[in-house]
C-alpha cells in the first residue's frame, strides 16, 4: 500500500470515514484493513480478496465498505 492509494481513498471519503496508512496496511476506520500482501492477513474467517487486494474485516457488514475502498484505490486516472 502507498500514500497515493491513501490520498485517493481520503479524497473519495473525506471526513465520512477515517482512513490511515500503517506500514503496509490501509486501515479503514474500525472496519478492518486492506493490504496487497496476503501474509498480513491474520484472521481465520473474516477476510477476503478483491481485485488483487486482500482485506480483513471486523464484522460481516463491513465487507461492502472494504470493497468500495478497494474499487476507489484501484481506479486508474482517465486521460481525456
PAZAPA-4460 file (N, C-alpha, C; in steps of 0.05 Angstrom, whole numbers, plus 32768, in hexadecimal, padded with zeros to 4 digits):
% residues 80
    n_x    n_y    n_z   ca_x   ca_y   ca_z    c_x    c_y    c_z   seq   type   mol
   8011   7FE9   8000   8000   8000   8000   8012   8019   8000     1      X     A
   8008   802F   7FF5   8019   8047   7FF4   8008   8060   7FF8     2      X     A
   8016   8076   7FFA   8008   8090   8000   7FF6   8099   7FEA     3      X     A
   7FFB   8091   7FD1   7FEA   8098   7FBB   7FCE   808B   7FBF     4      X     A
   7FCE   8072   7FC7   7FB5   8064   7FCC   7FA6   8070   7FE4     5      X     A
   7FB6   8078   7FF8   7FAA   8085   8010   7F9D   809F   8007     6      X     A
   7FAA   80AF   7FF7   7F9E   80C9   7FEF   7F85   80C5   7FDE     7      X     A
   7F85   80B1   7FCC   7F6D   80AB   7FBD   7F55   80A4   7FCF     8      X     A
   7F5A   8094   7FE3   7F45   808C   7FF5   7F3B   80A4   8006     9      X     A
   7F4E   80B4   800F   7F46   80CC   801F   7F37   80E0   800E    10      X     A
   7F3F   80E3   7FF5   7F31   80F5   7FE3   7F14   80EC   7FDF    11      X     A
   7F10   80D2   7FDB   7EF5   80C7   7FD6   7EE3   80C8   7FEF    12      X     A
   7EEE   80C2   8006   7EDE   80BF   801F   7EE0   80D7   8031    13      X     A
   7EF3   80E8   802E   7EF6   8100   803E   7EF4   80FA   805C    14      X     A
   7EE2   8108   8069   7EDF   8105   8086   7ECB   80EF   808D    15      X     A
   7EBF   80E3   807A   7EAA   80CF   807F   7EB6   80B5   808B    16      X     A
   7ED0   80B0   8085   7EDD   8098   808F   7EFA   809E   8094    17      X     A
   7F04   8096   80AB   7F20   809A   80B1   7F31   8084   80A3    18      X     A
   7F43   808C   8092   7F54   8079   8084   7F71   8081   8088    19      X     A
   7F82   806F   8092   7F9E   8075   8097   7FB0   805F   808C    20      X     A
   7FC9   8065   808A   7FDD   8052   8080   7FEF   804A   8097    21      X     A
   7FEF   8030   809E   8000   8026   80B3   8012   8010   80A7    22      X     A
   802A   8017   80A2   803C   8004   8095   8032   7FFD   8079    23      X     A
   802C   7FE4   8074   8023   7FDB   805A   8004   7FD8   805A    24      X     A
   7FF7   7FE2   806E   7FDA   7FDE   8070   7FCB   7FF9   806F    25      X     A
   7FB6   7FF9   805F   7FA4   8010   805E   7F8D   800A   8072    26      X     A
   7F8E   8018   8089   7F7A   8014   809E   7F61   8023   8097    27      X     A
   7F4A   8016   8097   7F31   8021   8090   7F1F   8023   80A9    28      X     A
   7F1F   803B   80B5   7F10   8041   80CE   7F15   802A   80E1    29      X     A
   7F00   8021   80EE   7F01   8009   80FF   7EF7   7FF0   80F1    30      X     A
   7EF5   7FF2   80D7   7EE9   7FDD   80C7   7EFD   7FC6   80C1    31      X     A
   7F17   7FCD   80BF   7F2C   7FBA   80B8   7F42   7FC7   80A9    32      X     A
   7F4F   7FB7   8098   7F65   7FC3   8088   7F67   7FB5   806C    33      X     A
   7F75   7FC3   805A   7F7A   7FB9   803F   7F98   7FB8   803C    34      X     A
   7FA2   7FA3   802E   7FBE   7FA0   8029   7FC2   7F93   800E    35      X     A
   7FDB   7F95   8003   7FE1   7F88   7FEA   7FF2   7F6F   7FF0    36      X     A
   7FF7   7F69   8009   8007   7F52   8012   7FF5   7F3E   8021    37      X     A
   7FF1   7F27   8016   7FDF   7F14   8022   7FE9   7F0B   803E    38      X     A
   8002   7F0C   8042   800D   7F04   805C   8007   7F17   8073    39      X     A
   7FFC   7F2F   806D   7FF4   7F41   8082   7FD9   7F38   808F    40      X     A
   7FCA   7F27   8081   7FB1   7F1E   808B   7FB5   7F0A   80A2    41      X     A
   7FA9   7F0F   80B9   7FAC   7EFE   80D0   7F92   7EF0   80D8    42      X     A
   7F7C   7EF9   80CE   7F62   7EED   80D5   7F5E   7ED1   80C9    43      X     A
   7F4F   7EC1   80D7   7F49   7EA6   80CE   7F31   7EA6   80BB    44      X     A
   7F1E   7EB8   80C0   7F05   7EB8   80B0   7EFE   7ED3   80A4    45      X     A
   7F04   7EE9   80B1   7EFB   7F03   80A8   7F0F   7F11   8096    46      X     A
   7F12   7F06   807D   7F24   7F12   806A   7F1A   7F0B   804E    47      X     A
   7F26   7F18   803A   7F1F   7F12   801F   7F33   7F1F   800C    48      X     A
   7F2E   7F1B   7FF2   7F3F   7F26   7FDD   7F2D   7F33   7FC8    49      X     A
   7F35   7F4A   7FBE   7F26   7F57   7FA9   7F39   7F67   7F98    50      X     A
   7F39   7F63   7F7F   7F48   7F73   7F6B   7F66   7F74   7F72    51      X     A
   7F71   7F5E   7F7C   7F8D   7F5D   7F81   7F95   7F68   7F9D    52      X     A
   7F82   7F71   7FAD   7F87   7F7A   7FC8   7F7A   7F67   7FDC    53      X     A
   7F86   7F65   7FF3   7F7B   7F54   8009   7F70   7F67   801E    54      X     A
   7F5A   7F5E   802A   7F4E   7F6E   8040   7F47   7F5C   8057    55      X     A
   7F48   7F68   806F   7F3F   7F5B   8087   7F2C   7F6D   8095    56      X     A
   7F15   7F63   809E   7F00   7F74   80A9   7EF9   7F6A   80C5    57      X     A
   7EEC   7F7C   80D4   7EE4   7F75   80F0   7EC8   7F6A   80F2    58      X     A
   7EB6   7F72   80E0   7E9A   7F68   80E0   7E92   7F63   80C3    59      X     A
   7E81   7F50   80BE   7E79   7F48   80A3   7E6D   7F60   8094    60      X     A
   7E60   7F72   80A1   7E54   7F89   8094   7E68   7F9C   8088    61      X     A
   7E81   7F99   808F   7E95   7FAC   8085   7EA2   7FA3   806A    62      X     A
   7E9B   7F8B   8061   7EA7   7F81   8048   7EA2   7F95   8031    63      X     A
   7E8A   7F9F   802F   7E82   7FB2   8019   7E93   7FCB   801B    64      X     A
   7E99   7FD5   8033   7EA9   7FED   8036   7EC6   7FE7   802C    65      X     A
   7ED1   7FD0   8033   7EEC   7FC9   802B   7EED   7FC8   800C    66      X     A
   7EDA   7FBC   8000   7ED9   7FBA   7FE2   7ED7   7FD6   7FD5    67      X     A
   7EC7   7FE7   7FE1   7EC4   8002   7FD6   7EDF   8011   7FD7    68      X     A
   7EED   800F   7FED   7F07   801C   7FF0   7F1A   8010   7FDC    69      X     A
   7F1A   7FF6   7FD9   7F2C   7FE9   7FC5   7F26   7FF3   7FA9    70      X     A
   7F0C   7FF5   7FA2   7F05   8000   7F88   7F0F   801C   7F84    71      X     A
   7F0E   802C   7F99   7F18   8048   7F97   7F36   8049   7F93    72      X     A
   7F45   8039   7FA3   7F62   803B   7FA1   7F6D   802E   7F88    73      X     A
   7F5E   801C   7F7C   7F68   800E   7F64   7F5F   801B   7F4A    74      X     A
   7F50   8031   7F4B   7F48   803F   7F33   7F61   804D   7F27    75      X     A
   7F63   804C   7F0D   7F79   8059   7EFF   7F6E   8074   7EF5    76      X     A
   7F80   8088   7EF4   7F78   80A2   7EE9   7F72   809F   7ECB    77      X     A
   7F5C   80AC   7EC4   7F54   80AC   7EA8   7F5D   80C6   7E9B    78      X     A
   7F6C   80C4   7E86   7F76   80DC   7E78   7F64   80E1   7E60    79      X     A
   7F57   80F8   7E60   7F44   80FF   7E4A   7F52   810D   7E33    80      X     A
***
